[in-house]
Each structure stands twice: as structure tokens, then as C-alpha cells.
Amino acid sequence: MRPNLKIVIPLLATVLLASGCATRQLKNFKEAADENNWHEIAGAEVDCKADDETCNQLHLLKGDACYRLAKQNTDSIKNYQCAAEQLEQGIHLTTDWAAAEAIVGQRAQYFENWCESLRSLRSEQTSTAAAKPYNQKLHACAREFLQAPGDLKPAATFFLHNAELAAIRFQIDDTGSCQALKQLQQNENQAAAQAGQSRYADYHRRLLNDIAGIKASIPGCP
């Protein structure tokens, strides 16, 4: 049966128009990034559909812009929230990282910034109930990060163990807390040794100190 051209042609035009909008926005984002105009990118609504070829790049670039603003202490909570949401979408929409990295940069850096945004948001919460969802997302982010290729494994293990320590602290009165801390301490000792002189070496040292301090605070926990 022949398709109804009166229906097909408008649909095709709509698809091409949407694709064109995403392509134009990507061009605008890249030009703004070249000028360090992070406010312009962060303030824009990403105009694409999930299956658009450039949609992943738009989300990654907006997430990067929001992250940079948050690190500059510009509306930190708002921009970390934006970064976490946009980077998660961009990462999960990216199926061809070789092509994406040629345009928007390294996958590992986006994972690092996604996890750091979640860690920062967790620390801003004023209650355990509010912090737990961010910690769960951080743990999931770190696990994905650990599986991604790249040279930032010390960062991935830091975020993973940081999230695991927070989960233990949220339930520190549980009978299994001491054993959980001892296992985490063992895992972190190994991760800290592997971090060597990387830029995450100090993060791992501080995390080991935190684990030891919390472990020492539990009566009868050797």
C-alpha cells in the first residue's frame, strides 16, 4: 500500500526541522564555549530529542557549563543540580564515544564531573533523608565510571568508596557497621596505593583518615 504523502511529507519536514534546530544549537554552544560564555549555555534550554544525532553533545556541553559555574561559586546548588542532570543525560545518550570525544572532550572527565556534582549536592543537604538519594546516585555514577575506559581510575574508586563510607555513616548504629568499615578500609588501602602520585592521591589519603576516625568512634571496633 502506498504511503499517504500528505501525511509523510509534513512528518519528514518536522523531523528535519528538529534536527536542524539541534545542529544550530550545537554550533551556538560550541561558539559560546570557545568564548568561555558558560552563562549563555547554562541558561539555554536544550532543544533536541533523545534520538537526535547531536542531542548527547548538547546535554554534555550544558552540563559542563553548569559545572564550571558551580565551581566558580555561581549559584552552586542550582548549577551542580543542572550539571548532575545534564551530564547524566549526555553520558547515557552517548553510544559512540570515539565520535563524541573528538567534538566535546574525554568521557572520563564528564564522568568525574558528574560524580563530583552529586558529591557536592549530597554535602549541601541538611538531613540524612535528603542526602541519601544523592549518595545512591553517586554510588551508581562511580560504578559506571569505574567501567569506563580512561586514566581516571583513582577518581572513580575515590567516588565509589566515598559513597560507601557515607552509606555506612547513615546507618552507623547498625550491628554490621564495624565489619563494613573494616572491609572498606581494606579496599581503600588498595585503592590509595594504586592512586600513587595521581592528582587524587590526597583525596584517598583523607578518605583513609576519615574511615579510620569513624571506625575508632565505634566502641569495640578494632
Residue, then its C-alpha position, 0 to 999 in steps of 0.5 A: m500500500r502506498p504511503n499517504l504523502k500528505i501525511v509523510i511529507p509534513l512528518l519528514a519536514t518536522v523531523l528535519l526541522a528538529s534536527g536542524c534546530a539541534t545542529r544550530q544549537l550545537k554550533n551556538f554552544k560550541e561558539a559560546a564555549d570557545e568564548n568561555n560564555w558558560h552563562e549563555i549555555a547554562g541558561a539555554e534550554v536544550d532543544c533536541k530529542a533523545d534520538d537526535e544525532t547531536c542531542n548527547q553533545l548538547h546535554l554534555l556541553k550544558g552540563d559542563a557549563c553548569y559545572r564550571l559555574a558551580k565551581q566558580n561559586t555561581d549559584s552552586i546548588k542550582n548549577y551542580q543540580c543542572a550539571a548532575e542532570q545534564l551530564e547524566q543525560g549526555i553520558h547515557l545518550t552517548t553510544d559512540w564515544a570515539a565520535a563524541e570525544a573528538i567534538v566535546g572532550q574525554r568521557a572520563q572527565y564528564f564522568e568525574n564531573w558528574c560524580e563530583s556534582l552529586r558529591s557536592l549536592r549530597s554535602e549541601q543537604t541538611s538531613t540524612a533523608a535528603a542526602k541519601p538519594y544523592n549518595q545512591k546516585l553517586h554510588a551508581c555514577a562511580r560504578e559506571f565510571l569505574q567501567a569506563p575506559g580512561d586514566l581516571k581510575p583513582a577518581a572513580t574508586f575515590f567516588l565509589h568508596n566515598a559513597e560507601l563510607a557515607a552509606i555506612r555513616f547513615q546507618i552507623d548504629d547498625t550491628g554490621s557497621c564495624q565489619a563494613l568499615k573494616q572491609l572498606q578500609q581494606n579496599e581503600n588501602q588498595a585503592a590509595a596505593q594504586a592512586g600513587q602520585s595521581r592528582y587524587a592521591d590526597y583525596h584517598r589519603r583523607l578518605l583513609n583518615d576519615i574511615a579510620g576516625i569513624k571506625a575508632s568512634i565505634p566502641g569495640c571496633p578494632 
